[in-house]
């Protein structure tokens, strides 16, 4: 089977397990209010996504052990965790859209609190509670999946570590717009903690450890870290130069949130004083006009920042696959992981 077909098959298995889990979860809740919020978490989780994280968890396991349906069931823990993080992330960033639809707290406001006094605050508060419920589901999934107690304990320990490191990265992210000396090294550390650990390295290592047969995981971790950083830098390129209909959010959102991406840092570094000041002003604005946005994109391109970023993505991906080649695991699974590494820096959303 070709890598693309294998990944598509895993995605279908994961979609089935997600639906089954939420059907059982929402069906077991007696309180109407709690059930309504759980159903919204279900709908939010099921409404789209590439399922890269659980796919990588399963591949990390299958790298060292045969395919196990119970591990597929356990893998949805890392997908539900994305709902946990994204709900809170959108509240913090005040993002109105996610995957082309209203973000969770905006949907709550529209459904229950439109026109109410303090409606926005109430919707955000319930969003935080809903995200906490999603976090609890992550752990339930692991212990109810049918894997052994040892596997579940190892998986839960790794999941908790992923949450902690991701939280550390989120702290850096929230503080970064207010740090005058936020440099490229700080940004790479942010990407390692917030994106690589949670999106690539964490799920891979979690799955590998759950195989109970993993060998030295250093090379696999290096692969995951480099691929994860490449994923985020490419994501930032899409966020500025992608198509709004494809990326599922406003193309201005990263700029209006004041994100100091590699594109911005290198453009400031390589531009004239007036252009550098313009970029900084845009990042502080919170509401750039179309003309300002187009000028900003032009500066990023003309300064060489776009080329620098896209070239670095390719370099990181090549180095990541060199580390992958050194992993002592199933060669067919390594071939699939190599394909995934390419896919995540070629995608349109």
N, C-alpha and C positions, 0 to 999 in steps of 0.2 A: 504494500500500500504506500502511495506517495505521501510525503509529510503533510501536504495540505488536506488530503482526505483523512488522514489519521487525526489531525487536529479538529477537523469538522466533526468526526465521529465522537471525539471526547467532548466537544462542546454540546452535542446533542444529548449525551449521557448526563452532563452537568445540568443542562436545562431541565431535563426530566426530574433529576433529584431536587433541584430548587423548587420546582412546582409541587412535588410530592411533600417536601418538608413544610412548605407554607400552607398547603391544603390541610395537613394534619394539625399544624400549629393554630391556625385561625379557627379551625373547627372545634378545637378543644377549649377555647376561651369563652367563658360564660358571660362575663360582663360586656355589655354592649359597647361602651365607650372604649374599653381596652381593645376589644375585637376590631372596632373601626380603625383605630390607629395601627394595629398589627396588619390589617388588610392594606392600609396605605403603604406600610413598609414592604409588604409583599409586592404590591403593584410597582413600587419604585424600584425594587430589586429586579423584577422580571421584565421591565420595560425596555431593556436593551443592554448592550455591552458586549465586549469581545470575549469575556470569560478567560482572559489571559492568565490571571492569577491561579484559579483552580486547575486550569490546563497545565500550568507549569508545576503545580504541586503533584499532580498525577504523574507527569513525566519525570519529576525528581524521584518519585518512588519507583517507577518502572525502569529507571536507569539501573537499578540494583536488584530489583525483584520483579516477579511476574505481575501482570495486570490484575488488580483486585477491585471488584465492584464496591466493596465496603470502603476502600480508599477514595473512590469517586464520590461516595456519599459524604465522606469526611471532608473532601476538598471544598465543598460548598461553604464551609466555615470561612474561608478566606475571601469568598465572593460576597457573603453577607457582611463581612467586615468592611467591604468597600462602601456599602450603604451607610454603615456606622460613621465612617470617615467623611464621606461626601456630604451627608446631611449637615454635619457640623461645619465642614469647610465652606459650604455655600452660605451658611448663616454668617460666618466670620467675614467672608468676602462680599457679603450682600449680593450674591449672584442671583439674578432672576430666573436663569435657565440652566437646565442640565439635560444633556442628550436631546436637545431640541424641544424640550417640554418644560413646564414650570418646575423650578427647584422645589424641594420638599416643603420648606417653610412657606413658600409663596402659594403652593397648592393648598396648604392648611388655611392660610389667610383667605384665599378665594372661596373655599368651601364653607368655612365656619365663622370667620371673624371680619369679613368685609364690612366696613362702616362702623365697626364696634370701637368704642374707646379703648385704647391700648391694644387694638387688634393685632398690630404688627408684633408687639412684644409677646403677646400670648401665643401667636403662631410660632415664633422662634423658640419660646420656652417649651412648647409641646414638641417641637422638632428635636430639641436636645433630649427630651425624655424618650422620644421614639428612637433616636440614635442609640441611646443606652439600652433599650430593649433589643435592638439589632445586635449590639455587642454581646448581650447575654445569649442570644440565639447561636452565636458563633461557637461558644463553648458547649452548649447543649448538643449541637450537631456532632461534634467530635465524639462525645461520650455515648451518643445514641446511634452511631453509624454502623456498629457491628465489628469494628476493628478491635484488637485486643486492648486490655487495660494498659499494657505497657506502651503500645502505640499511641493510645489516646493521651496518656500522661505526657509522653514526649512531644506529641503534636501540640498539646495545650501549652506546654512550657515554651515551645518555640513561638507559638502564636502570641503569647503574652510578651515575649521579647520583641517581636515585630511591632506590637502596639506601643511599647515603651520607646523604641528607637524612632518610630514614626512620629510619636508625640514630641520627642526632642527636636526632630526636624521641623515640625509645625511651629514650635516656639521660635526657632530661628527665622522661619518664614514670616511670621507675624511681626517680629521685631525688625526685620531687614530694611523696610522702607525708612526707618528712623535712625539707621546707623550710617553715618557719613563715610566710614571706612570699610563698608561692605565690599569686599574684593572677590576676584574670581575663585580663590581658594575657599572662601567662605561659601560661595555658591555651590561649588562642587561638594563640599561637606553636606550642605543642605540637600542636594540631590541624592547623595549616598544614603542619608538618613531617612528622608521623607519619601523618596521615590524608589531607589534601587532596592532598599531593604524590604519595602512593602510590596513592590510590583514584580520583581524578578528574583533577586537573591533570596529573600525570605521564603516565598512559596517553594522555590526549588529545594532549599536546604531543609525546610519543614518536611516536604515529601520524602527526601532522601533519608532523613533521620527516621521517619516512620516506616521505612523499609526494614529496619533493624539489621540491615546487611551492608550499610554504607561503608565505604572505605575512607581514605583521606578526602575531606571535602574542601580543602583549600582551593584547588583549581576550579571546582564548581562555584565556589563563593566568588572568586575573582571574575569568572565569567558573568555571574549574576550582577555583580557590582558594576562592571563596565557596560554591560548591556542595559542595565537600569539607568545609568547616567545618560547613555546615548538616547534611550527612550525619552527621557525628560527634556533634553536639549532639543530633540526633534519635535516634541510636543509643543515647546515654546515657539519653534519655527511655524508649526501649523497654527498656533494661536495668533500669530501676527500676519501670516501670509496665506493661511488656508481659506477655504470657502465656508462662509457662515452656515450655509445649509448642510454642509458635511460634518463640521466639527461640533455642531449642536449647541453652540453658545455664541454670544456676540464676539466678533473679531476684535472689538475694542476692550474686551473685559480685562485682559491681562494688563493693558496699559492703564485703564481706569482704576484697577486695583493697586497700581503702583509697583508691580512686580519687577524686581531687578533681575531680569533674565540675562543669560550670557549675551544675547543679542544687544541688550541695552548697555551692559557694562562695556563691551568691546566697542560699541558705537560711540559711547562717551569718551573712551580712551583714545580712539582714533580720529575724532572729529575736531573741527575748529572750536574755539572757545564759545562762539555764539551758538553753534549747533549743539554742543554738549549742554549748554545752559537750556536750550530749547527742549532737549530730551528730558532733563531733570524737571523742568516746569511741567511737561506733559505727564510725567509720572506722579507729580504732586497734585495735578489738576482734579482728577477724579471724574472728569467729564469732557474728554477731548472732542473737538469738532471733527467733521469729516476732512476738512482741509488740513487741520493739524495732524490727523492720523495719517493722511497720505504723505505729508511732508516727513513725518517720523519714519515711515516705511522707506522713503527715498534715502534718508540719511543712513539708515541701517544698511541699505544696499550699497550706496556709494562709498561708505566708510570701510567696506570690506568685511563688516561684521557678519553679514549673512553668509558669505563664502567661508569665513572662519568657522562659523558654527556648523554648517553642513559638512565641511571637511573633517571637523573634529568628530562628528557623529560617525562618519565612515571609518575614521581611524580607530575609535573606541570599539566599533563593531568588529573590525578585523582582529584587534588584539583580544577581544573577548573570545572569539572563535579559536584563536590560538590556544588559550587556556582550556577551552572545551575539548580540544583535540587531545589534551593530556589527561583527561578524566578517565579513570579505569572503570568504565561502565558499558552497558549495552550499546554497541555501535549504531544500531538502528535508531535508538532513542536519541543518541548524540546527533544523528543526521536530522532528526525532527527538531531538536533544540536549535541547531544551526539555522534551519529554515525559519523558526520563530524569531530568532535574533535578527534576521533580515526583514521579516514581516513587520516588526514593531517600529522599524525606521523607514518603512515604505508606505505605511497605511495613510489613508486620507482623513481619518478621524481618531 
